[in-house]
């Protein structure tokens, strides 16, 4: 998400600060902004050493570039160097929140005074908190209430996310994806997600017998990796649909547009599970951009990505029968499925795209950034 925003901010208007990555040199050259890599792997920024190094480097960048605002891609760890810059140099910052981290923070501040203090400092010090959906926004406001700062709820802004309609689009040749992943025949249902319980992949598997009773040729492709794959594979065997479920593993980014075009219907039955939830669901709008109708779980922030009755259907993600009914209805009505898919495409072209998201972010930080020095005006 932040990479897409960096591409759309005016050239040379941002300095991107992050950790090292294996492909840093190649990826950094694609941005119209300077990218500064702290001398530690990005995966190590959460460690004490990583935070100390990142904060020190952020201070150097602040002295060199005199920024007037800082965006944090997430509350932790980016909030720590941003909070230090706000305290040390008076640079306001904004935090992007995605949902799950707020569920975790809410649970922690209930039982730990230290977490209440640190979480309160990071959230309370932010000039603005940008939530990726209305659900995430309400969750952020509730955390402010729990911190005893309901007055800060006005700082929460909601900016639903988007995708790239020029990249994800209908009409692409699905042949290479079909050949690469053995997606012969069809129709194919598709889910692109990390293999975690809150993604609802297990519910779709449980729904398959009822779906196949009406549409015997239907199969289900799941793209992604995650710790729950063994249990999901066992569930497919237990339910008796193992031959109709294909776990594709990791799918490279350049193959995803073709994969969406190989599917007949997208299913994202996400639900709240423990402290995990779908704050928005970018794969849902990628599917819409590709002209697919969507069956989405009516949970958390999914309703901001799937317009019920317009771009797809929202169903109870805890109820396999409800998920099956939504799938059966759309597979059995070609005109309705095509209408929802076309409306989804239009919604991405007009709203769920990174250009609109970037305009929203630019508008927000322009309103809260530190004024420019008189000599620079």
N, C-alpha and C positions, 0 to 999 in steps of 0.2 A: 504493500500500500504506500509506504513512504517513498519507495523508489518511483512509483507512478506520479506521486505529487512532485518530487524533485524534478522530474522531466517536464512538468507543466508550469512550475514557477518561472518567472522571467529569468533568462540566463544570467548567471553570476549574482543572483539575488540571495542565494543560500550558501551556507557552508555545511556540508554533511559530515557529521562526526560519528564514527562507528569503529568496530574492531576489524581485525584482519579476517579475510576469507580466502580459500584456495584460488578463486578466480578473480581476485580483487582487481588486478591490472586490466583485465579484459572488460569487466563490468563497469569499472569507474570511467572508462573512456567514453561510455555511452551517455553520460550525464552532462547537461549543460552547466553544471555547478562543480566547484572544487569538492573533492571527496577526501577527507583526512582520516587516515586509518591509525587509530591508537596502536601502540606497539604490543598488542596482545590479541589472541584470537577472539572473534566475536562471541563465541560460546563461553569464553572465560570472563566476560565483562561483569557477570553477576558475583564473581568472587571478590573477596576483600582486596586482593592485589589488583584485580581488574577495575574495581570501583575507584581505588586510589589513583591508578594510572589514568583512567578516563577523566576523572575530575581534574587532575593536574593538567592534562592535555586540553580540556575544555577551557581552563583558565588561560592557557597560552593562546588559544584561538580567539577568546574574547578580547585579549589585549591587542591581538593582531588585526582583527576585523571589526571590532566595536559593534557587535550585533545588538539589535533592539528588541529581539524576541527569540525564544527557543521553543521549538516543537519537540515533544517527546513521543516516540512511537508507542511507548507503553509506560505504565506507572513505574515498574521496576525492570531493569536497573536504571533506565534513562532518567528517571525522576531525581535520582541522587545528585549527579553532577549539575542538573538544571536547577535544583533547589539550592545548591551551593552557589551557583552563579547569581541567583536571585538575591541571596543573602549578602554575598561579597561585593557584587557589582551592580545590583539593582536591576538586573535584566529579567523582565517577566517571562513566564513560561506557560505553555499549554500542554496538557496531557491527553493523549488519545486512549480511550478505554474501550474494551472489547466485550466485557461481560463477565467472563469466568474469573478474571483477576479480582473483580469486585466481590463476587461470591466468596472467594477465598479470603479476601481482606475482611469482609463482614464477619466471617466465622472466626478469624483470628482476633479481631478487636473485641469480640465478645468475651474471650477467655484470657487475653494477655494485655496488661497495661502497657508493656513495651511496644507491642504491635499497634496498639491504639495511638501511642505517641508518635511512632515513626510513620504509620499510615496517615495519621492526621497531619503531620508536618508536610508530607508530599502532596496530599490532596488539598489540604488547607492553604498551602502556599501557591497553588496554581492559579494563574489569572483566569484561566478558562479550562474546562474539561469538555472534550468533544467525545460524544458517545456515538457508536455506530448504528444505533437504532433507538426507537422510543423506549423499548424495554430496558436497554442498557442505560438510557438516560434516567429513567425512574429508579433504577438500581443505584446509580450514582447519587441521586438525591437522597435515597434512603440511607446510604452510608454516611452522607453529611449529617443526617439526623442523628444517627447512632454516635457520631463523633461529637454531638452537641453543638453543631454548627449549621442549623437549618438555614441560616441567613446566606450561606454560600451556595445554596441550591440554584440561585439565579445565574451562577457561573456556568451551568451545564448547558451545552449546545448539542443538538442532535444533527448529525450528518450521516445519513445512510450512504453506504459505500456503492461501488460500481465496478465496472470492468471495461474492457477495450472492445467496442463493437466492430472496429476494423479488423481485429484479430479473431474474435469469436463471432462467427456469422454462419448463416445457413448456406447451403449450396456447395460446400467444400466436398471434395472427393473423399468418401469414407473408406475407399479401398485399401489404402496403406494401413490404416488403423485396424480394419477387419483382418487383414493378412497378418499383421504383427501380433495380434492378440487372439486370433482364432475365432473371431466373431462372425461365423458363418450363419446364414439363415436369419432367423429373427421371428417376431420382434424382440428387441432387447430393451430391458429396463437398465438404467444407468444410475449409479451413485459415485460421485468423486468426493472422497472424504478420508480423513484419518480414521483408522480402525479403532474407534473408541465406542463405549456403550452409548454415550449421549447422541451419537450420530444416527441411532435408530436402525442400523443395518440389520440387527437381529429381528426387529419387528417386520421388516420387509421380507426376510427369509421365512418368518412364520406366516406371512400373508401369501406366500407363493402357491401353496397347495390350492387355496381358494381361487387365486388368479388363474392358475393352469387348468382348473376344472372348467373354466369358461373359455380360456385361450390356451390350449394345450402346447402350443409352440413357443410360448413366452419363456425367455431366459433372462437372467439377471447378472450384469457385469458390475463389479465393484473395483474401482481404481483407487489405490492408496495403500499406505503401510501403517502399521500400528500394532500395539501389543495384544489386541483382541483377536487377531486372525485365527489362531488355533481354536479358540472357543467358537468362533463364527463358522469355521469349517466343520467342526463337530456338530454344531446346531443344524447345519444344512443336511448332514448325514442323518441326524436324528429325525428331522422333519420329513426326510425322504425326497429332498430336492437337490442333492449334491450334484447330480448330473446337469442341473439347470442353473447352477450358480458358478460363476467364474471369477476368481480373485485375480486381478491383473497385476497386482503389485504396484511399484512406482511407475508412473507414466511421465515421461519427459514433457516439459512445458510445450515444446513445439509439436507434440503429438496430440495434445488435449483438444484443440479445435476439431481435428478430424474424428476423434473419439466421440465427441458430442454428436457429430453428424452421423455416426454409425448407429445411434440409439433412436428408439421410437418415442420414448418417454423418460423424463428425469424424475427420480424419486429421492427426496431428501427428508426422511421422516425423523428429523432431529427432535430431541426431547430433553427435558431437565433430568439429569442423572447425578445424584449426589451434589457435588459442587461444580459440575460441568454443564454447560448449556451452549446453545448456538446464539451468539450475540447478533449475528446478521446472516451470514452464509453466502460468501462470494460465489461458490460453485452454483448456487441457485440462479444468480443473474448471468453467469457464464452460460448456463443452459438456456435461459431466456434469450440471450444474445444470439444463440445458435438456432433459434426458432423452435425450441422444444417446449411443449407444455410441461408443467411441473406439478407434481404432487408433493406438498410440503407438510411437515409437522406443525400443527398449530401450537407452537410453544416458543417462549422467549422472544427473540428478535426476528424470527422467520417471517412474521407478517409484514415486516418492512421490506422484505426481499421478494415475497410472492403476494401479489394482489389477488385475493380470493375471488374467483369468478371472472377475473379479467386476464391474468397471465397464468393462472393455475388454480389448483384446489388446495385448501388447507383442511387437514384431517386430524383426528385425534392420534397422536403418535404412539400412545400407549396401547392402542387397540388394533391388533392385527386385522380384525374384520373390517374396521373403518379404513385402514390403509388399503386392503384388498378391494374394497368397494370403490374407492377413488381410482385405483389403477384400472379396474374392470370397466368402469364407466368411460374413462378416456380412451382406452384401447378399443372399446366397442363403438365409439362415435368419432369417426375420422374428421368430420366437419368441425366438431367442438374442439378436438385436439389441435387441428390446424388453426382455428381461430385464436385459441389461447396462445399458441406458439407465435403467431404473427403479432399479437398484442404484446407479448413479452419482448419481442424484437423491437417494437416501437418504443416500449418503455425504457429499454436500454439506450436506444438512440437519443431519446429526449431527456432522460433523467439518470438512470443507473449507469453512469459512465464516469471515467476518471476526470474528464474535462470539467464536468459540473462539480465533482468533489473538490477539485483543486480550486475552483472559483469560490466555493464555500470556505475553504481553509484560508485563502488569501483575504477574503472579506473579514473573517474572524480575527486573524492576527493583526490586520490593519487597524481594527478597533481597539485592541488592547496593547499593542506594542509601545515601547518607550518612545517618546518624541525624539525626533532627530535633533542633534545639536544645532544651534542657530546658524553656525557657519556653514552647515551642510544643506540648509533649506534654500 
